[in-house]
Amino acid sequence: MRWSKEKAWEWYDSRPWLRGCNYMSADCANRVDQWQALGFEERFQTTETELALMQKTGFNTVRLIPEYVVWKEEHDGFMERFDRYLSLCAKYGISCMIVLANDCMPPKNELWKKPFIGEQSVAWGYHGGKKSAQHSSFAGVAPHFYFDDPEECERYFDMVREIVTTYRNDARVCIWDVYNEPGAGRRTEITPPILQRMFDTVRACEPSQPLTSAVWSCEHLLRKSDSNPHKQIEDIIFANSDIISYHYYGEYNTHVRIIKRLKEEGRPIVNTEWLGRIFHNDVFSLFPLFYLEKIGCYNWGFVAGKYQTYEPWDATWSAYERGELEDVDFTKWFHDLYRPGHHPYDPKEIKLIREFCDLADNDHREQTEKRKHISESPAAD
């Protein structure tokens, strides 16, 4: 059963303010690299170094996306490596939001390759390290996803059940992100029944952690008409999520309006993707806003590396060249907080992040002491 609003707030208020990033180590070409056996031990050392830097920055959570093909082809090894990942994060005081499905995938066109185990290639100069990625100018057709194949679909749900059942009472996992950007990649009409089944499947595992899926086409959400093509998906999200989550890479004023709309749901709010400097979605304006509103936040990326999310989406370049975009600052990195040598992209960003993380932790300590004092006072009996 979906959590009540009271239970959701009780869970949320019992924790320090959630702040972190969507994470893979800088030496990963993609999520196959993140989880497969080949090269894992070397990348795991990189992960530990970066998690130590993350803790020093003030972050306390990461958002992780498992890779189905690794679970399928290297099942026992994947499960062992996944557990090691959770333990390593916990060592540095970092909890994990786990994403269980994903519509934001490369389009199935002439450049598409089915995910495979083994050496992973990198195309330099492209966001995501691929010439044909979900955010590229080639993304004119829907991506292939495992749910499109009946046999693979059932196996995928086996993976979901195994992961959730194994970690349903594990404090290292803070949130189950049931589905990333459902309906993305021209899958708006395909995804709704699968999204509902995902919620039902995860809920049936009886996890102790909250469930969510992010609203990601937020400009449509703000429209007062029925022209929103994502309405069916958003209705499923709002009807099933224990806490509300969203993605937005746009400018500050619209961001404030989105938060105002999401507050109408009466539940805790978490932004699971943000930081698009080229679109004026920056640390200096948004991180203090998230602190002030106590909105959990996960920016995209941490240390710049093979995945190259400091580069703009390729589709952004194409739209600019067609004259469809003007107010884009290509002099800035898109995502990521640290350079390859672990110097900050902008030291002033990191200074601000640390200051507000300290403020939030002090707030939490004070509130915890206040609740403890109230519960122990004679009037509480």
Helices and strands as residue ranges (DSSP letters): H 5-13, E 19-22, H 31-35, H 40-57, E 61-64, H 68-73, H 75-91, E 95-99, G 127-129, G 146-148, H 150-167, E 173-179, H 192-204, E 211-215, H 218-221, H 231-240, E 244-247, H 252-263, E 269-274, G 277-279, H 283-293, E 296-300, H 314-321, H 347-376, G 378-380
